[in-house]
């Protein structure tokens, strides 16, 4: 176990150092190292390149990495801010998620001409990866940007949407009668009630936590906060939510306390340390040998996701009052897909759906993980490109309506 963990952290260190050297995001490098040096590593001249293996310890550190990433993002904001902007978040989230879902549904129907497959492709391609988007925002130093609050809100909206989608999709795959829909509806209502209670009581909970955490030693503060983090993940799963949503909600609540800045300083090293393990572990689950069978649909899906995501992101940003570069920042930041894509593909495969959905989801996630850091870094160039297109369109229109045209 220690040897395996030592090699994992050695590879993570190399990926991060190389990324810093070439001024690129470390996430794609970590995923690639997991793919080509993990359990599914290639063989050359009879030599297996596999250096690291999945284990319970790696899975635990990986899950902690996601929790720390989302907990940190929540600490950067506050639940009162999210509640105050709830109408904006619902508006932006509905536009963004709705347009992306319809795009995925159309793509799935075009390739498979089957509603179960169309729903599966829509589930794979609709929702952004909270973990990857959070890490990119941190690396790009955009957590303090005004538009990041809307990005956070849309991610919460997406996670809630996926909870309902997974409930309905699993019921759809297994339904033999109309009564099979009742558990999905009941689960959705429980989820909605849980979230409503958290947002309604969020500020009051923040006051209670503040009384408990105020004037505590550094040792007590970090241990108690970590205990709360684990408890939030357990409660979220009990309410049929993703454990990452529980971590995010806890961060939003603790951001209301007087210890928020101290908690950010304490948990930043944990975020970076275990976050690297998560992305490396994510790559270890991908088997590259099936990629060639799904190159065509992946190319279409990735291209349409980038174009559609930029359109949906800009439209949702405009509807929420964000203009100019801020709107493009929102659109460019949320292109990465991740954990939910793998979950939906696995759910479809367990229901007996063939068609290469699992390798498609893996290659699709990998391609967007490679592209999204570039698009986020070049969001200013994208904005300038859109401005040039607008000027060309305006000049063309002026020529058409001018008297000498």
C-alpha positions in Angstrom: 0.0 0.0 0.0 2.7 2.5 0.9 4.7 1.7 -2.2 1.6 2.2 -4.4 0.8 5.5 -2.7 4.4 6.7 -2.9 4.4 6.1 -6.7 1.0 7.8 -7.1 2.3 10.9 -5.3 5.5 10.8 -7.2 3.6 10.8 -10.5 1.3 13.5 -9.3 4.3 15.6 -8.4 5.9 15.1 -11.8 2.6 16.1 -13.5 2.2 19.2 -11.5 5.9 20.3 -12.0 5.7 19.7 -15.8 2.4 21.6 -16.0 3.9 24.5 -14.2 7.0 24.4 -16.5 4.9 24.4 -19.7 2.3 26.8 -18.2 -0.6 24.3 -18.7 -3.3 22.9 -16.4 -2.2 19.8 -14.4 -5.5 18.0 -14.7 -5.1 16.5 -18.2 -1.6 15.4 -17.4 -2.8 13.7 -14.2 -5.6 11.9 -16.1 -3.2 10.7 -18.8 -0.7 9.4 -16.3 -3.5 7.4 -14.7 -4.5 6.0 -18.1 -1.1 4.9 -19.3 0.5 3.9 -16.0 -2.5 2.6 -14.2 -4.2 -0.9 -14.2 -5.0 -0.6 -17.9 -1.5 0.5 -19.0 -0.2 -0.7 -22.4 2.4 -3.4 -22.9 5.6 -2.9 -25.0 7.8 -5.9 -25.9 6.2 -8.0 -23.2 6.7 -5.3 -20.5 3.6 -4.0 -18.7 3.9 -0.3 -18.0 1.5 -0.4 -15.1 3.1 1.2 -12.1 0.1 2.0 -9.9 -3.0 0.0 -8.9 -6.5 0.9 -7.6 -7.0 0.1 -4.0 -9.3 1.1 -1.1 -6.7 3.6 0.1 -6.5 5.3 -3.3 -10.3 5.4 -3.6 -10.6 6.9 -0.2 -8.0 9.6 -0.9 -9.7 10.2 -4.3 -13.1 10.8 -2.7 -11.6 13.1 -0.1 -10.0 15.1 -2.9 -13.4 15.8 -4.5 -14.9 16.7 -1.1 -12.0 19.2 -0.4 -12.3 20.8 -3.8 -16.0 21.5 -3.4 -15.7 22.4 0.3 -13.1 25.0 -0.6 -15.2 26.5 -3.4 -18.2 26.8 -1.0 -15.9 28.6 1.5 -15.1 31.2 -1.1 -18.8 32.3 -1.2 -21.7 32.0 1.3 -25.1 30.5 1.5 -26.7 33.9 2.0 -25.2 35.0 -1.3 -26.6 32.0 -3.1 -30.1 32.5 -1.5 -30.0 36.2 -2.4 -29.3 35.4 -6.0 -31.6 32.3 -6.2 -33.8 33.7 -8.9 -30.8 34.5 -11.1 -29.3 31.0 -10.5 -32.6 29.3 -11.4 -32.9 31.4 -14.5 -29.3 30.8 -15.6 -29.2 27.2 -14.6 -32.5 26.4 -16.4 -31.3 28.0 -19.7 -27.8 26.4 -19.5 -28.8 22.9 -18.5 -31.9 22.9 -20.7 -30.1 23.8 -23.9 -27.2 21.3 -23.2 -29.7 18.5 -22.4 -31.6 19.1 -25.6 -28.3 19.1 -27.6 -27.3 15.8 -26.0 -30.7 14.3 -26.6 -30.6 15.2 -30.3 -27.0 13.8 -30.6 -28.0 10.5 -29.0 -31.1 10.1 -31.2 -29.0 11.0 -34.4 -26.5 8.2 -33.6 -28.7 5.5 -32.1 -32.3 6.2 -33.0 -33.3 4.9 -29.6 -34.8 6.8 -26.7 -32.9 4.9 -24.0 -29.6 5.6 -25.8 -30.6 9.2 -26.5 -31.3 9.8 -22.8 -28.0 8.1 -21.9 -26.0 10.4 -24.3 -27.9 13.4 -22.9 -27.0 12.4 -19.4 -23.4 11.9 -20.3 -23.0 15.2 -22.2 -25.2 17.7 -20.2 -23.6 18.4 -16.9 -20.2 20.0 -16.2 -17.7 18.4 -13.9 -17.8 20.2 -10.5 -14.3 18.9 -9.6 -12.6 19.9 -12.8 -14.3 23.3 -13.1 -13.5 24.1 -9.5 -9.8 23.2 -10.0 -9.6 25.2 -13.2 -11.1 28.3 -11.4 -8.6 27.9 -8.6 -5.6 27.5 -11.0 -6.8 30.5 -13.1 -7.3 32.5 -9.9 -10.8 33.4 -10.8 -12.6 32.4 -7.6 -12.9 36.1 -6.7 -14.4 37.2 -10.0 -18.0 38.4 -9.8 -19.2 35.9 -12.5 -17.8 33.0 -10.5 -20.8 33.2 -8.2 -23.1 32.4 -11.1 -20.8 29.5 -12.2 -21.1 28.1 -8.6 -24.9 28.5 -8.7 -25.2 26.8 -12.1 -23.0 23.9 -10.8 -25.4 23.5 -7.8 -28.4 23.6 -10.2 -26.7 21.0 -12.5 -26.1 18.6 -9.5 -29.7 18.9 -8.5 -30.8 18.3 -12.0 -28.6 15.2 -12.2 -30.0 13.7 -9.0 -33.5 13.9 -10.6 -32.2 12.6 -14.0 -30.5 9.6 -12.5 -33.6 8.7 -10.5 -35.8 9.0 -13.5 -33.3 7.3 -15.9 -32.8 4.3 -13.6 -36.5 3.9 -13.2 -37.0 4.2 -17.0 -34.4 1.5 -17.6 -35.9 -0.9 -15.1 -39.6 0.0 -15.2 -42.0 -2.9 -15.9 -45.1 -0.9 -14.8 -46.1 2.6 -13.9 -45.6 1.9 -10.2 -41.8 1.8 -10.8 -41.9 5.6 -11.3 -43.1 6.2 -7.7 -39.7 5.6 -6.0 -38.1 8.1 -8.4 -40.7 10.7 -7.8 -40.5 10.1 -4.0 -36.7 10.3 -4.1 -36.9 13.6 -6.0 -39.3 15.1 -3.5 -37.0 14.1 -0.6 -34.0 15.6 -2.3 -35.9 18.9 -3.0 -37.1 19.0 0.7 -33.6 18.4 2.0 -32.1 21.2 -0.2 -34.9 23.6 0.7 -34.3 23.0 4.4 -30.5 23.6 4.0 -31.0 26.9 2.1 -33.7 28.1 4.5 -31.7 27.2 7.6 -28.3 28.0 6.2 -27.7 31.3 7.9 -29.0 30.1 11.2 -26.8 27.0 10.9 -23.9 29.4 10.2 -24.5 31.2 13.5 -24.6 27.9 15.4 -21.3 26.8 13.7 -19.8 30.1 14.5 -20.5 29.7 18.2 -18.9 26.3 18.1 -15.8 27.2 16.1 -15.1 30.7 17.5 -11.9 31.0 19.5 -11.0 27.4 19.0 -7.3 26.3 18.6 -6.0 25.5 15.1 -6.0 21.8 16.0 -9.6 21.8 17.2 -10.8 23.9 14.2 -9.3 21.6 11.5 -10.5 18.4 13.2 -14.0 19.6 13.9 -14.4 21.1 10.4 -13.1 17.8 8.8 -15.6 15.9 10.9 -18.4 18.1 9.7 -17.2 17.6 6.1 -17.5 13.8 6.4 -20.9 14.1 8.1 -22.1 16.4 5.3 -21.1 13.8 2.7 -23.0 11.1 4.6 -26.1 13.2 5.0 -26.1 14.2 1.3 -25.9 10.5 0.2 -28.8 9.7 2.6 -30.8 12.4 0.9 -30.0 10.8 -2.5 -27.6 13.7 -3.4 -24.0 13.5 -4.5 -21.6 13.7 -1.6 -19.9 16.6 -3.4 -23.1 18.6 -3.1 -23.0 18.0 0.7 -19.4 19.3 0.8 -20.3 22.4 -1.2 -23.3 23.1 1.0 -21.2 22.8 4.1 -18.6 25.2 2.7 -21.4 27.7 1.9 -22.7 27.5 5.5 -19.2 27.8 7.1 -18.5 30.8 4.9 -21.0 32.6 7.1 -18.8 32.1 10.1 -16.0 34.4 11.4 -13.5 31.5 10.9 -14.1 31.3 7.1 -10.7 32.8 6.1 -8.9 30.7 8.6 -10.6 27.5 7.2 -9.6 28.5 3.6 -6.0 28.7 4.7 -6.1 25.4 6.6 -7.8 23.3 3.9 -6.1 24.7 0.8 -3.1 22.2 1.2 -5.6 19.3 1.5 -7.4 20.5 -1.6 -4.2 20.4 -3.6 -2.8 17.2 -2.2 -5.9 15.0 -2.4 -7.3 16.7 -5.5 -4.3 15.5 -7.5 -5.0 11.9 -6.3 -8.6 12.2 -7.6 -7.6 13.2 -11.1 -4.9 10.5 -11.3 -7.4 7.9 -9.9 -10.0 9.1 -12.5 -7.5 8.2 -15.3 -6.8 4.8 -13.8 -10.4 3.8 -14.4 -10.2 4.5 -18.1 -9.3 1.7 -20.6 -7.9 3.4 -23.7 -8.1 0.1 -25.7 -11.7 0.7 -26.6 -11.3 4.3 -27.8 -11.0 3.5 -31.5 -14.5 2.1 -31.6 -16.1 5.4 -30.5 -13.9 8.0 -32.1 -16.6 9.2 -34.5 -19.3 9.8 -31.9 -16.8 11.3 -29.5 -15.6 13.8 -32.1 -19.1 14.9 -32.8 -20.1 15.0 -29.1 -17.0 17.0 -28.1 -17.3 19.5 -31.0 -21.0 20.1 -30.4 -20.4 20.3 -26.6 -17.9 23.1 -27.0 -20.0 25.0 -29.5 -23.3 24.4 -27.7 -21.7 25.0 -24.3 -20.4 28.4 -25.4 -23.8 29.4 -26.8 -25.7 28.1 -23.7 -23.2 29.7 -21.3 -23.4 33.1 -23.0 -27.2 33.1 -23.3 -27.6 32.1 -19.6 -25.0 34.8 -18.6 -26.9 37.4 -20.6 -30.2 36.4 -19.1 -28.6 36.9 -15.7 -27.2 40.3 -16.4 -23.6 39.4 -17.3 -22.2 41.0 -20.5 -19.0 41.1 -22.4 -15.9 39.2 -21.2 -17.7 38.0 -18.0 -20.3 36.1 -20.1 -17.6 34.4 -22.2 -15.7 33.6 -18.9 -18.8 31.8 -17.7 -19.3 29.9 -21.0 -15.6 28.9 -21.3 -15.2 27.8 -17.6 -17.9 25.1 -17.7 -17.0 22.9 -20.7 -15.3 20.1 -18.8 -17.3 16.9 -18.2 -16.5 14.3 -15.6 -17.9 12.1 -12.8 -21.6 12.2 -13.8 -20.7 11.2 -17.4 -19.0 8.0 -16.1 -21.9 7.3 -13.7 -24.6 7.5 -16.4 -22.6 5.3 -18.8 -22.1 2.7 -16.0 -25.8 2.8 -15.2 -26.7 2.2 -18.9 -24.1 -0.6 -19.2 -25.4 -2.3 -16.1 -28.9 -2.3 -17.7 -27.5 -4.2 -20.7 -27.2 -1.3 -23.1 -24.4 -2.0 -25.6 -23.1 0.5 -28.1 -19.9 1.4 -26.4 -21.3 4.0 -24.0 -18.6 3.5 -21.4 -15.6 4.0 -23.7 -17.4 6.9 -25.3 -17.9 8.5 -21.9 -14.3 8.0 -21.0 -12.8 9.3 -24.2 -15.3 12.2 -24.2 -14.3 13.2 -20.7 -10.6 13.0 -21.6 -10.9 15.1 -24.7 -12.8 17.9 -22.9 -10.4 17.7 -20.0 -7.6 18.4 -22.5 -9.5 21.2 -24.2 -11.2 23.0 -21.4 -8.0 24.5 -19.7 -7.0 26.0 -23.1 -10.5 27.5 -23.6 -10.6 29.0 -20.1 -7.1 30.5 -20.5 -8.1 31.9 -23.9 -11.5 33.3 -22.9 -10.3 36.8 -23.6 -9.2 35.8 -27.1 -12.7 34.1 -27.6 -14.3 37.4 -26.5 -12.3 39.4 -29.0 -13.2 36.9 -31.7 -16.9 37.3 -31.0 -16.4 41.1 -31.1 -14.8 40.8 -34.5 -17.7 38.6 -35.8 -20.2 41.2 -34.5 -18.4 44.1 -36.2 -18.3 42.1 -39.5 -22.1 41.4 -39.1 -22.9 45.0 -38.4 -20.9 46.2 -41.4 -22.5 43.7 -43.7 -25.9 44.8 -42.5 -25.1 48.5 -43.0 -24.0 47.7 -46.6 -27.2 45.9 -47.3 -29.4 48.8 -46.1 -27.3 51.6 -47.5 -28.8 53.5 -50.6 -26.0 52.5 -52.9 -26.2 48.8 -52.0 
